[in-house]
């Protein structure tokens, strides 16, 4: 497939749209996006019969892919030609994916999960009740019943146990504070405030629909701060969002920040002042219900960060597997160089103890590893808290010596383990050639003689290690 306008750009080689279309087809491009060149193919076929075989090939391959994907399966069609794309099974899977993607970053004094009994909840922010802000870039209009916003999810999960009131407060990027007054009135009457902030990749494709299928105002593409062709110079929350949170904090009520976002933000202020922070990314169609289940205790958070969260824009790049500087770690004169929240980090509603790390050997030859031998690394994980939860054991390789400059550490595997209170389980990882080989100084994959530390723990910074020597 050629991306937008790519086939037309082949005129630089061919001199005409028709010849550009022919060159693309003969080179294996079956589908184009926004191109004028492929609209000339009927004319080209009439002029030159040889083009027809390439058109036929492209059509066959596109149809074969559609059949392989099941797009022509009879059960997908309803009378009248409609296609069923929203099924109970898909909805259930969507919700579970959303649950597992949510990352709890902070939870002071075990504020979460919230006690629903008589709870008065104020949900404030531009992402509190917006379907399209939780779906990501290039999202088509959503049909009735296909999505759940955060407000709708909280109302559904809360039931008759408490009340949920909401106000937008402000936009993603604009600087209007006209909504502050309404938001603060609701906040003052609440027991807990959920500040739904972050970003949006919602594009303006014309009329969009709310989760009930009713037409709503056109998406404001000016609120986009992430997505294709949408770049920002700063990682702070856009518009007046941080000022809105500052105003909410002045009420004295506990504030739970829910970040619905397409990329990490620099949230040092939130980390210092909000009582709890939940990172929701773009949680999808079932995201509102999934977030509500986490906040109200119907489910427990188990997600871990796939990126490091920076302290500021100027701190970038900040990532866990940067090149090793030989033990020299320099910070900034006015702040730390370490990530605010490191790669792999994530809290739960319980506490896990990692202890008793064991390795199957202290030294092993490179040739044995290349021949298929593995090193067994294991650790015992105990749920020492009051609730059931999911631990995510992560294993890293740290190279002490090497003929090429290595990364500080590299994730080589992870495993999710569900544990009840008081339960212990030993988790084992088998590390072989794939985990230990490197792209060597001779520009070939190799397992080279070196000293490595095998590390396992709850995130990229909280690790138990054992040293192993790889012998020549």
C-alpha positions in Angstrom: 0.0 0.0 0.0 1.2 3.5 -0.8 0.4 6.1 1.8 -1.2 9.5 1.0 -0.1 10.8 -2.3 2.9 8.5 -2.6 2.0 7.0 -6.0 1.4 10.4 -7.5 4.9 11.4 -6.4 6.3 8.7 -8.8 5.7 11.3 -11.5 9.2 12.5 -10.5 10.4 9.2 -12.1 7.9 8.7 -14.9 6.7 12.1 -16.0 3.0 11.3 -16.0 0.3 10.0 -13.7 -0.5 7.1 -16.0 3.0 5.9 -16.0 3.3 6.5 -12.3 0.3 4.2 -11.8 1.8 1.5 -14.0 5.2 1.7 -12.2 3.5 1.3 -8.8 1.4 -1.7 -9.9 4.4 -3.4 -11.5 6.4 -2.8 -8.3 3.8 -4.5 -6.2 1.7 -1.6 -4.8 -1.9 -2.9 -4.7 -3.6 0.0 -2.9 -3.1 3.7 -2.8 -4.4 6.4 -0.5 -5.7 9.7 -2.0 -3.8 9.2 -5.3 -5.0 10.4 -8.6 -2.7 8.1 -10.5 -4.7 4.9 -9.9 -7.8 6.7 -11.3 -6.1 6.6 -14.7 -5.8 2.8 -14.8 -9.0 2.2 -16.8 -7.5 4.4 -19.5 -4.1 2.8 -19.3 -5.7 -0.7 -19.6 -7.5 0.4 -22.7 -4.3 1.7 -24.2 -2.0 -1.0 -23.1 -3.3 -4.5 -22.5 -0.1 -5.4 -20.5 -1.4 -3.3 -17.6 -4.4 -5.5 -17.1 -2.4 -8.4 -15.7 -1.0 -6.1 -13.0 -4.5 -4.8 -12.1 -5.8 -8.4 -11.9 -2.9 -9.3 -9.6 -3.6 -6.3 -7.3 -7.3 -7.1 -7.1 -6.7 -10.8 -6.4 -4.3 -10.0 -3.6 -6.7 -7.4 -2.0 -9.6 -9.9 -2.1 -7.4 -12.7 -0.8 -6.5 -10.5 2.2 -10.1 -9.6 2.9 -11.1 -13.3 2.8 -8.2 -14.2 5.1 -9.3 -11.5 7.6 -12.9 -13.0 7.5 -14.5 -9.9 6.1 -16.6 -12.0 3.8 -17.7 -14.6 6.4 -21.4 -15.1 6.3 -22.0 -14.6 10.0 -20.6 -11.1 9.7 -23.5 -10.0 7.5 -27.1 -9.1 8.4 -30.1 -8.8 6.0 -29.8 -5.7 3.9 -26.0 -5.9 3.7 -25.1 -4.4 7.1 -22.0 -5.8 8.7 -21.9 -6.6 12.4 -18.8 -5.2 13.9 -19.9 -4.8 17.6 -20.2 -8.2 19.3 -20.4 -9.2 22.9 -17.2 -11.1 22.6 -15.3 -8.1 21.2 -16.8 -5.8 23.8 -15.7 -8.1 26.6 -12.2 -8.4 25.2 -12.0 -4.6 24.6 -12.9 -4.0 28.2 -10.3 -6.4 29.6 -7.6 -4.9 27.4 -8.5 -1.5 28.8 -8.4 -2.7 32.4 -4.9 -4.2 31.9 -3.6 -1.1 30.2 -4.4 1.3 33.1 -1.4 2.2 35.2 -1.7 3.4 38.7 1.1 5.9 39.3 0.2 7.3 42.8 -2.2 6.3 45.6 -1.4 8.2 48.8 -3.0 6.8 52.0 -4.8 4.2 49.9 -7.3 6.7 48.6 -8.2 4.2 45.9 -10.3 2.2 45.5 -13.0 4.7 46.5 -15.7 3.6 49.0 -18.9 3.8 47.0 -21.3 4.0 50.0 -22.8 7.4 49.9 -20.0 8.8 47.8 -20.5 12.2 46.2 -18.2 12.3 43.2 -17.4 15.3 41.1 -15.9 14.4 37.7 -14.2 17.5 36.2 -12.2 18.0 33.1 -12.2 18.0 29.3 -11.8 14.2 29.1 -14.6 13.4 31.6 -17.4 12.8 29.1 -15.8 12.9 25.7 -16.1 9.7 23.6 -13.6 10.7 20.9 -10.9 11.9 23.3 -10.4 8.4 24.6 -10.2 6.7 21.2 -7.0 7.9 19.5 -6.1 9.2 16.1 -8.2 8.6 12.9 -11.2 7.2 14.8 -14.4 6.9 12.7 -17.8 8.0 14.0 -19.0 5.6 16.7 -22.5 3.9 16.7 -25.0 3.8 19.5 -23.9 1.8 22.5 -20.4 1.2 21.2 -18.6 3.4 23.7 -18.6 4.3 27.4 -17.2 7.6 28.6 -15.7 8.0 32.1 -18.8 9.8 33.5 -21.1 7.1 32.0 -18.8 4.3 33.4 -18.8 5.8 36.9 -22.6 6.2 36.9 -23.0 2.6 35.7 -20.6 1.1 38.3 -21.7 3.4 41.1 -25.4 2.5 40.7 -27.5 3.8 43.6 -24.6 3.8 46.1 -23.7 7.4 45.5 -23.9 10.3 43.1 -21.8 11.4 40.1 -21.9 15.0 38.8 -19.6 16.4 36.1 -18.4 19.6 34.5 -16.0 20.1 31.6 -14.1 22.9 33.4 -11.9 23.8 30.4 -10.7 22.5 27.0 -7.6 20.6 26.1 -5.6 23.5 24.6 -7.7 26.7 24.7 -7.2 29.2 27.5 -10.8 29.9 28.4 -11.5 29.6 32.2 -15.3 30.2 31.7 -16.0 26.7 32.9 -14.1 27.0 36.2 -16.9 28.4 38.2 -19.3 25.6 37.5 -16.6 23.0 38.1 -15.7 24.5 41.5 -19.3 24.6 42.6 -19.6 20.9 42.0 -16.2 20.2 43.5 -17.1 22.0 46.7 -20.2 19.8 47.2 -18.3 16.5 46.5 -16.4 14.1 48.7 -13.8 13.3 46.0 -12.8 15.0 42.8 -11.8 13.0 39.7 -9.9 15.3 37.4 -10.1 13.9 33.9 -7.4 15.7 32.0 -4.8 14.9 29.3 -5.0 15.2 25.5 -6.9 14.3 22.4 -6.3 13.0 18.9 -9.9 13.5 17.9 -10.0 14.7 14.2 -12.9 16.6 12.6 -14.5 14.2 10.2 -17.9 16.0 10.3 -20.8 14.9 12.4 -19.9 12.7 15.3 -22.1 10.9 17.7 -22.2 10.4 21.5 -22.3 6.9 23.1 -26.1 6.8 22.7 -25.9 7.4 19.0 -27.2 11.0 19.1 -25.5 13.6 16.9 -23.4 15.9 18.9 -21.3 19.0 18.2 -18.5 18.5 15.7 -15.2 17.5 17.2 -13.0 20.4 17.9 -9.8 19.5 16.0 -8.1 22.6 17.6 -8.1 20.5 20.8 -5.8 17.9 19.2 -2.4 17.7 20.8 -1.2 14.3 19.5 -1.5 12.3 16.3 -0.3 12.5 12.8 0.9 16.0 11.8 0.2 17.3 15.4 3.4 18.0 17.2 3.9 20.1 20.4 7.1 21.7 21.8 6.2 21.2 25.4 5.0 18.2 27.4 3.0 20.1 30.0 -0.8 19.7 30.1 -2.3 21.9 27.4 -4.4 25.1 27.9 -5.7 25.8 31.4 -5.7 22.2 32.6 -3.0 22.5 35.3 -4.6 25.7 36.5 -7.9 23.9 36.7 -6.3 21.3 38.9 -4.7 23.9 41.1 -8.2 25.5 41.6 -9.7 22.1 42.4 -6.9 21.4 45.0 -7.8 24.6 46.8 -11.2 23.2 47.7 -9.3 20.9 50.1 -11.0 17.8 48.7 -8.9 14.8 47.6 -8.1 14.9 43.9 -7.7 11.8 41.7 -6.1 12.7 38.4 -7.0 10.5 35.5 -4.7 11.1 32.5 -6.4 10.2 29.2 -3.6 10.7 26.7 -1.8 9.6 23.6 1.7 10.3 24.9 3.3 11.0 28.3 3.0 14.4 29.9 5.4 16.1 32.3 3.3 15.9 35.4 5.6 16.8 38.2 3.0 19.2 39.7 0.3 16.5 39.7 2.7 14.0 41.2 3.4 16.3 44.1 -0.1 17.5 44.8 -2.7 15.1 43.6 -3.6 12.3 46.1 -3.8 9.7 43.3 -2.9 9.5 39.6 -4.2 6.9 37.1 -2.6 6.8 33.6 -5.3 5.7 31.2 -3.6 6.3 27.8 -6.4 6.2 25.1 -8.4 3.4 26.7 -10.7 2.7 23.8 -14.5 2.1 23.5 -14.8 0.4 26.8 -12.3 2.7 28.5 -14.8 4.7 30.6 -16.2 1.5 32.2 -12.7 0.1 32.7 -11.5 3.2 34.5 -14.6 3.3 36.7 -14.1 -0.3 37.7 -10.5 0.5 38.8 -11.5 3.7 40.7 -14.4 2.0 42.5 -12.7 -1.3 43.3 -14.5 -3.7 40.9 -11.1 -4.4 39.3 -7.6 -3.8 40.4 -4.9 -2.0 38.4 -2.2 -4.2 36.9 -0.7 -2.1 34.0 3.0 -1.2 33.9 4.5 1.8 32.1 5.8 1.0 28.6 7.7 4.3 28.6 9.4 6.5 31.2 7.4 9.5 32.4 9.6 12.7 32.2 9.8 15.5 34.7 10.0 18.2 32.1 10.3 18.7 28.3 13.9 19.7 28.7 14.7 16.4 30.3 14.2 14.4 27.1 15.4 12.0 26.0 14.7 10.0 29.1 14.5 6.2 28.7 15.5 3.2 30.7 17.8 1.5 28.2 20.0 4.4 27.3 23.7 3.7 26.4 25.9 2.9 29.4 28.3 5.8 30.2 30.7 3.7 32.2 29.1 4.5 35.6 29.1 8.3 35.1 25.6 9.6 36.0 25.3 13.3 35.7 22.2 15.2 36.6 21.0 18.7 36.1 22.0 21.7 38.2 18.4 22.4 38.8 16.8 19.0 38.9 17.1 15.2 38.6 18.0 13.5 35.4 16.0 10.4 36.5 12.5 9.8 35.1 9.6 10.9 37.3 8.1 7.4 36.9 10.4 4.8 35.4 9.8 2.2 32.6 7.9 -0.8 34.0 6.5 1.1 37.0 3.0 0.6 38.2 1.2 0.3 41.6 -1.5 -2.1 42.6 -4.0 -2.2 45.5 -1.8 -4.5 47.4 1.9 -5.0 48.1 4.3 -7.6 46.6 7.5 -8.8 48.1 10.2 -10.1 45.7 12.9 -12.2 47.4 15.0 -15.3 47.1 16.5 -14.8 43.7 18.2 -17.8 42.3 20.2 -18.6 39.1 21.1 -22.1 37.8 24.8 -21.3 37.3 27.4 -18.7 38.0 29.3 -19.3 34.8 28.5 -20.9 31.4 30.3 -21.0 28.1 29.1 -18.9 25.2 29.2 -22.0 23.0 26.7 -23.8 25.2 24.4 -20.8 25.0 24.8 -20.7 21.2 24.0 -24.4 21.1 20.7 -23.9 22.9 21.5 -24.0 26.6 19.7 -21.6 28.9 20.2 -20.0 32.3 17.3 -20.4 34.7 16.5 -17.3 36.8 13.8 -17.4 39.4 12.4 -15.4 42.2 9.7 -15.8 44.9 6.9 -13.3 44.9 4.5 -13.0 47.9 1.4 -10.9 48.2 1.9 -9.3 51.6 -1.0 -6.9 51.3 -4.7 -7.2 52.1 -6.1 -7.6 48.6 -5.7 -10.0 45.6 -3.6 -8.5 42.9 -1.5 -9.1 39.8 2.3 -8.8 40.1 4.3 -8.2 36.9 7.7 -9.8 37.3 10.2 -8.2 34.8 13.6 -9.6 33.9 16.5 -7.5 32.6 20.0 -8.1 31.4 22.7 -5.7 32.6 26.2 -6.1 31.0 29.2 -5.3 33.2 31.7 -5.9 30.4 31.5 -5.9 26.6 33.5 -5.0 23.5 30.7 -2.7 22.4 28.9 0.0 24.3 25.8 -1.6 25.7 22.5 -0.4 27.1 22.2 0.2 30.8 19.7 -2.6 31.0 17.4 -4.4 28.6 14.0 -6.0 29.3 14.2 -9.6 28.2 10.8 -10.9 29.5 8.0 -10.4 31.9 5.2 -12.5 33.5 1.9 -11.5 35.1 1.1 -13.4 38.2 -2.2 -13.3 40.0 -1.8 -13.8 43.8 -4.2 -13.8 46.7 -3.3 -12.2 50.0 -0.5 -14.3 51.7 0.1 -16.4 48.6 3.6 -17.0 47.3 4.7 -18.2 43.9 8.2 -18.7 42.4 8.5 -17.4 38.9 11.1 -18.8 36.5 12.6 -17.3 33.4 14.8 -19.2 30.9 17.4 -17.0 29.4 19.1 -18.3 26.3 20.6 -17.1 23.1 17.9 -14.6 22.2 18.3 -12.9 25.6 22.1 -12.9 25.7 23.3 -12.3 22.2 24.4 -8.9 21.0 25.2 -7.2 17.7 29.0 -7.5 18.1 32.0 -5.5 17.1 32.2 -7.5 13.9 28.7 -6.6 12.9 27.3 -10.1 13.6 25.0 -11.6 16.2 27.1 -13.2 18.8 27.2 -14.3 22.5 30.5 -12.8 23.6 32.6 -13.6 26.7 31.5 -11.1 29.3 30.2 -10.5 32.7 26.4 -9.9 33.0 24.0 -9.3 35.8 20.6 -10.9 35.5 18.0 -8.8 37.2 14.4 -9.3 38.2 11.9 -7.1 39.9 8.8 -4.9 39.8 10.2 -2.2 37.4 13.3 -1.2 35.7 14.7 0.5 38.8 13.6 -1.9 41.5 15.6 -5.0 40.9 17.3 -8.0 42.5 20.4 -9.1 40.6 22.8 -12.0 40.3 26.1 -12.0 38.4 26.9 -14.6 35.7 30.1 -15.0 33.7 29.8 -16.0 30.0 33.0 -17.9 29.3 34.9 -18.1 26.0 
